[in-house]
Amino acid sequence: MDFRKPSSSFILDFVTSSNGTMKGTRMRMLFLVGKLGTGRINIQQQWAYEIRLTRNNRNGQ
């Protein structure tokens, strides 16, 4: 096994990737919440389901 300290570029890539993922998730959630406030009840239920899926995937459940 290699126990060397990770390079700073590796850490920067990881943090940047995590930030990008978090920002993308936040944008998707805002979009879905906006859609939840409009439309017919069956459409609202579909969007609510999508929000629950996104939240559960983010929490690793």
C-alpha positions in Angstrom: 0.0 0.0 0.0 1.1 3.5 -0.7 0.7 5.8 2.3 2.2 8.9 0.9 0.5 12.2 1.4 -1.8 13.0 -1.6 -0.5 15.8 -3.8 -2.1 19.2 -3.5 -3.4 18.9 -7.1 -5.2 15.7 -6.1 -6.8 17.5 -3.1 -7.7 20.5 -5.2 -9.3 18.3 -7.9 -11.3 16.4 -5.2 -12.6 19.6 -3.5 -13.4 21.2 -6.9 -15.3 18.1 -7.9 -17.2 18.0 -4.6 -18.1 21.7 -4.9 -19.3 21.2 -8.5 -21.4 18.2 -7.4 -22.9 20.2 -4.5 -23.7 23.2 -6.7 -25.3 21.0 -9.3 -27.4 19.3 -6.7 -28.5 22.7 -5.3 -29.4 23.9 -8.7 -31.5 20.8 -9.4 -33.3 21.1 -6.0 -34.1 24.8 -6.7 -35.5 23.8 -10.1 -37.6 21.0 -8.6 -38.9 23.2 -5.8 -40.0 25.8 -8.3 -41.8 23.2 -10.3 -43.4 21.8 -7.2 -45.2 25.1 -6.7 -46.8 25.1 -10.1 -48.9 22.6 -12.1 -51.5 20.0 -11.5 -51.5 17.8 -8.4 -50.1 14.7 -10.2 -47.2 16.8 -11.6 -46.5 18.2 -8.1 -46.4 14.6 -6.7 -43.9 13.6 -9.4 -41.7 16.6 -8.5 -41.9 15.8 -4.8 -40.9 12.2 -5.5 -37.9 13.5 -7.5 -36.9 15.7 -4.6 -37.1 12.8 -2.2 -34.9 10.7 -4.5 -32.3 13.4 -4.8 -32.2 13.9 -1.1 -31.9 10.2 -0.4 -29.2 9.7 -3.0 -27.2 12.6 -1.5 -27.5 11.1 2.0 -26.3 7.7 0.7 -29.6 5.9 1.6 
